[in-house]
Amino acid sequence: MRYPPGDVPELPPALAKRPRDARRGLPIPPVNIHPDPTGGGSHVDFTTINTTTSTHLAVERRCSLCGEPMGYWVAFLGGPRAVELMRYADPPGHPECMTAALSLCPHLAIGRHRRARADRPGAGIIPPGSHGDKPDRYLLGITRHYRFIAEHGFSVYLAAPFKTVRAYAYGPDGRLHPATDTR
C-alpha cells in the first residue's frame, strides 16, 4: 500500500504531525524507529517494535503511534486471543490513532498481506509465545488502565477490562472493515 503525499487518509492531528516514510507516505510511529546497528543514527523498520521506546512511552502513558500523552482512554489492538487473555505484544495508543492504523498499516488493512520472511533483513522478530498467524479479525479494546511486564526481552502489555470493544473483519474485497459484533 503506497500513499502519494497528500493522499494519505485523514489522520488524527497528533499522528499527522509525525515524520513520513518517503516510500509509502505513511506517518512513522516512534516505536518503529530503531538505532542503527553501526552507531550512525537511526532507521525505520515497520515490522518490529523498538521495545526500549515502547516501554518508555508506556511508562509515561504516551501513545505508541504518535508519541503524544494519552488522555483518559487508551486502546489496544489485537486478535480475539489477545482480547481473551488481555495480553498484548503491541503497546497501547490513543483510540483514534489505533483506529487510523487499521486502514494505514498494510499488514492490518489487507487480509492477504503477510509479514516478511524471518530470514529477510528487516523482517522483524515474533515475540516468544506468539504463533505469527494473522487473525481473521481484529478487535480494538478501549480501557482506562494497563500495566506491563518484561518477558524474554519483550514488553507484554496487560489491559484492564475494556469499556468498549470494536470489531473489524476482512470483507470480500480482502480489506478490513467494521464488523457488526462491536460492544
WOSUL-V130563 format. One record per backbone hydrogen bond with DSSP energy under -0.5 kcal/mol. CO is the residue of the C=O (numbers start at 0). NH is the residue of the N-H. If there is no record, write none. Layout:
CO/NH ; CO/NH
//
This chain:
1/3 ; 3/6 ; 11/14 ; 11/15 ; 12/16 ; 14/17 ; 18/27 ; 20/24 ; 23/2 ; 25/20 ; 26/28 ; 28/31 ; 29/32 ; 30/49 ; 31/33 ; 31/44 ; 33/42 ; 35/38 ; 38/40 ; 40/35 ; 42/33 ; 44/47 ; 48/50 ; 49/53 ; 50/54 ; 51/55 ; 52/56 ; 53/57 ; 54/58 ; 55/59 ; 56/61 ; 57/60 ; 60/69 ; 62/66 ; 63/30 ; 67/62 ; 73/142 ; 74/92 ; 75/140 ; 77/138 ; 78/82 ; 79/83 ; 80/84 ; 81/85 ; 81/86 ; 85/158 ; 87/156 ; 91/63 ; 92/74 ; 93/97 ; 94/98 ; 95/99 ; 96/100 ; 97/101 ; 98/101 ; 98/102 ; 99/102 ; 99/103 ; 100/104 ; 103/105 ; 104/107 ; 104/108 ; 105/109 ; 108/110 ; 108/175 ; 109/112 ; 116/119 ; 119/122 ; 126/129 ; 135/169 ; 137/167 ; 138/77 ; 138/140 ; 139/165 ; 140/75 ; 141/162 ; 141/163 ; 142/73 ; 144/159 ; 146/157 ; 148/150 ; 148/155 ; 150/153 ; 153/150 ; 155/148 ; 156/87 ; 156/158 ; 157/146 ; 163/141 ; 164/182 ; 165/139 ; 166/178 ; 167/137 ; 168/176 ; 170/173 ; 173/110 ; 174/170 ; 176/168
//
